[in-house]
Structures are given as C-alpha cells and as structure tokens.
C-alpha cells in the first residue's frame, strides 16, 4: 500500500481523535464548526483511502480532494499557531507541542497531496 493511502487511513482516524483529546468532547457545544471540520476531513480521508485501496475508478481523484481539503484546513491553522508562537501571544497551554504536531500533520498533508496527485494523473492516463 502506498504512503498517501496509509497516511489517509491513519490521519482519518487521528485527526478527529486528536482534536477531541485536545479540546474535549463538550467543545462540540461551544464551537461546533471547529470540531465538525476535523471530523469531516477525517471522513473524507477515510473514504478516499478506502476507495483508492479498493481500486475504485474515482478513488485517486477523491483522495486528492481529501488531501487538498485538509491541507487548506491545516495550513491556516498551522501558520496561525506558528505566528502566535513567534509573537508570544499564544494562549495554548502546551503551545510548542501543538505547533510541532500541526507541523508534522501539515508536512504529511503536503507530501500526501503531491503523491496522490501524481497517482491520479497516472490513473487517468492509463
């Protein structure tokens, strides 16, 4: 199995789990959209990974959509967190850890998007 597919399965599960651990399940009642975005991104990754693994014709393109969507979501989150850290205005209790985790997630998304895009192009040309 390819890296971007394995990463999609792992991140599809980890993303909602990490957000729930970070904020708590009751955060759904405080800021629904923040939690919903992560759960939706996780679902998109799982569907894309499953479809690609099962060799569905639409799988590689759906995986590109899932990775691109998550990269947009994580990009603004990571860069915003990094800026708060550099300006010393972050209110996160474990801010440096959050920045490191977000960087690792963001880096995985960049690599996976590139790999899944290449795979989708190759699948179309066959």
C-alpha positions, 0 to 999 in steps of 0.5 A: 500500500502506498504512503498517501493511502496509509497516511489517509487511513491513519490521519482519518482516524487521528485527526478527529481523535486528536482534536477531541483529546485536545479540546474535549468532547463538550467543545462540540457545544461551544464551537461546533464548526471547529470540531465538525471540520476535523471530523469531516476531513477525517471522513473524507480521508477515510473514504478516499483511502478506502476507495483508492485501496479498493481500486475504485475508478474515482478513488485517486481523484477523491483522495486528492480532494481529501488531501487538498481539503485538509491541507487548506484546513491545516495550513491556516491553522498551522501558520496561525499557531506558528505566528502566535508562537513567534509573537508570544501571544499564544494562549495554548497551554502546551503551545510548542507541542501543538505547533510541532504536531500541526507541523508534522500533520501539515508536512504529511498533508503536503507530501500526501497531496503531491503523491496522490496527485501524481497517482491520479494523473497516472490513473487517468492516463492509463 
